[in-house]
Amino acid sequence: MKINRLDIVFKERNVQNRVIAKFIGKTEFTISKWRNNKRQPSLEELIEIAKLLRVSIYDLIEPTNWDNEKSETYEEFVKKVKDIK
């Protein structure tokens, strides 16, 4: 599952992993893992990247779209739990 859009944004802006790594204080390996969605940066780290690149933090994460989602909503789940009691 893709959570962040770092690879897309970095490619659009010709951003190198080593520059981000130096700025954030992480290894290039860590930035590569983030970029490939193998691991995720913390919210604080995303904010630092957004500041450096002068983009919205929302540009760095995948948008949510619940239109075709088949999972229960919070309200449906609460009703089910209440019915069990």
Residue frames relative to the residue before (quaternion, step in Angstrom):
aa qw qx qy qz dx dy dz
M 1.0000 0.0000 0.0000 0.0000 0.00 0.00 0.00
K 0.3393 -0.7262 0.5636 0.1997 3.54 -0.91 0.95
I 0.1318 -0.7951 0.5897 0.0520 3.54 -0.83 1.04
N 0.7993 0.2044 -0.1161 0.5530 3.55 0.92 -0.87
R 0.3760 -0.7173 0.5518 0.1989 3.55 -1.34 0.39
L 0.2230 0.8239 -0.5014 0.1420 3.57 1.20 0.45
D 0.6467 0.5289 -0.3372 0.4340 3.60 0.86 -0.86
I 0.6591 0.5091 -0.3044 0.4622 3.58 0.92 -0.90
V 0.6957 0.4696 -0.2739 0.4695 3.58 0.82 -1.03
F 0.6477 0.5143 -0.3271 0.4571 3.60 0.94 -0.83
K 0.6538 0.5020 -0.3182 0.4682 3.61 0.96 -0.81
E 0.6447 0.5316 -0.3213 0.4455 3.59 0.93 -0.88
R 0.7818 0.3331 -0.1493 0.5055 3.57 1.03 -0.82
N 0.4137 -0.7301 0.4474 0.3091 3.59 1.31 0.16
V 0.2628 0.7780 -0.5162 0.2432 3.56 0.96 0.93
Q 0.2685 -0.7617 0.5733 0.1381 3.54 -0.96 0.94
N 0.5823 -0.6094 0.4190 0.3376 3.55 -1.02 0.87
R 0.6567 0.5418 -0.3269 0.4102 3.59 0.91 -0.88
V 0.6317 0.5251 -0.3350 0.4616 3.59 1.07 -0.69
I 0.6563 0.4894 -0.3044 0.4870 3.57 0.94 -0.90
A 0.6322 0.5454 -0.3304 0.4402 3.59 0.94 -0.88
K 0.6669 0.4960 -0.2985 0.4692 3.57 0.90 -0.91
F 0.6717 0.5119 -0.2941 0.4475 3.58 0.92 -0.93
I 0.7361 0.4174 -0.2152 0.4875 3.57 0.91 -0.98
G 0.4089 -0.7099 0.4779 0.3169 3.58 1.15 -0.57
K 0.5328 0.5774 -0.4178 0.4563 3.54 1.13 0.77
T 0.5758 -0.5702 0.4407 0.3862 3.58 -1.28 0.12
E 0.6207 -0.5197 0.4242 0.4058 3.56 -1.27 0.35
F 0.5918 0.5781 -0.3544 0.4359 3.57 1.11 -0.70
T 0.6530 0.5078 -0.3050 0.4719 3.59 0.97 -0.88
I 0.6535 0.5026 -0.3162 0.4695 3.59 0.90 -0.89
S 0.6282 0.5329 -0.3272 0.4630 3.59 1.02 -0.79
K 0.6436 0.5118 -0.3183 0.4718 3.60 0.98 -0.83
W 0.6365 0.5092 -0.3253 0.4794 3.58 1.00 -0.81
R 0.6735 0.5311 -0.2911 0.4238 3.53 0.84 -1.07
N 0.7454 0.3821 -0.2010 0.5078 3.57 1.07 -0.76
N 0.4674 -0.7148 0.4083 0.3223 3.58 1.32 0.27
K 0.3665 0.7063 -0.5133 0.3216 3.57 1.09 0.71
R 0.7456 0.0501 -0.0291 0.6639 3.54 1.29 -0.59
Q 0.3295 -0.7561 0.5345 0.1846 3.54 -1.23 0.37
P 0.4463 -0.6637 0.5227 0.2950 3.57 -1.03 0.75
S 0.5557 -0.5779 0.4689 0.3708 3.54 -1.24 0.41
L 0.6703 -0.4722 0.3773 0.4306 3.54 -1.28 0.23
E 0.6398 0.5304 -0.3221 0.4533 3.58 0.98 -0.83
E 0.6604 0.4994 -0.3031 0.4717 3.59 1.00 -0.83
L 0.6283 0.5205 -0.3328 0.4728 3.59 1.03 -0.73
I 0.6295 0.5289 -0.3308 0.4631 3.58 1.01 -0.78
E 0.6520 0.5109 -0.3155 0.4630 3.60 0.95 -0.84
I 0.6452 0.5022 -0.3175 0.4804 3.59 0.99 -0.82
A 0.6446 0.5235 -0.3200 0.4562 3.59 0.92 -0.89
K 0.6453 0.5140 -0.3198 0.4659 3.60 0.96 -0.83
L 0.6657 0.5157 -0.3036 0.4457 3.57 0.88 -0.97
L 0.7534 0.3856 -0.1990 0.4940 3.57 0.92 -0.94
R 0.3392 -0.7621 0.4792 0.2729 3.58 1.32 -0.18
V 0.4752 0.6074 -0.4760 0.4227 3.52 0.85 1.13
S 0.5736 -0.5445 0.4686 0.3937 3.53 -1.29 0.22
I 0.5575 -0.5894 0.4547 0.3676 3.57 -1.08 0.63
Y 0.5933 0.5820 -0.3555 0.4278 3.59 1.15 -0.58
D 0.5919 0.5582 -0.3632 0.4541 3.59 1.20 -0.43
L 0.6969 0.4973 -0.2563 0.4487 3.57 1.19 -0.55
I 0.7324 0.3507 -0.2321 0.5354 3.60 1.24 -0.15
E 0.5654 -0.5982 0.4513 0.3446 3.53 -1.19 0.62
P 0.4406 -0.6824 0.5039 0.2939 3.59 -0.90 0.81
T 0.3869 -0.6944 0.5496 0.2569 3.55 -1.16 0.56
N 0.0226 -0.7730 0.6337 -0.0183 3.52 -1.05 0.84
W 0.1395 -0.8402 0.5230 0.0318 3.54 -0.35 1.24
D 0.3461 0.7839 -0.4701 0.2116 3.62 1.24 0.04
N 0.7993 0.2638 -0.1312 0.5238 3.60 0.86 -0.90
E 0.4045 0.7331 -0.4570 0.3001 3.57 1.27 0.26
K 0.2619 -0.7949 0.5353 0.1139 3.56 -0.85 1.02
S 0.5194 0.6528 -0.4245 0.3521 3.61 1.21 -0.14
E 0.6379 -0.5416 0.3963 0.3776 3.53 -1.30 0.41
T 0.4063 -0.6493 0.5733 0.2909 3.51 -1.22 0.50
Y 0.6887 -0.4520 0.3596 0.4383 3.56 -1.28 0.22
E 0.6712 0.5135 -0.2986 0.4435 3.57 0.86 -0.97
E 0.6508 0.5103 -0.3152 0.4655 3.60 0.97 -0.82
F 0.6578 0.5106 -0.3063 0.4613 3.55 0.98 -0.84
V 0.6351 0.5224 -0.3284 0.4647 3.61 0.95 -0.84
K 0.6454 0.5174 -0.3208 0.4614 3.59 0.93 -0.85
K 0.6479 0.5160 -0.3154 0.4631 3.58 0.96 -0.86
V 0.6550 0.5085 -0.3077 0.4665 3.60 0.94 -0.87
K 0.6570 0.5041 -0.3093 0.4675 3.60 0.96 -0.84
D 0.6446 0.5291 -0.3169 0.4518 3.59 1.04 -0.78
I 0.6255 0.5496 -0.3326 0.4428 3.59 1.12 -0.61
K 0.6363 0.5654 -0.3278 0.4098 3.61 1.02 -0.78
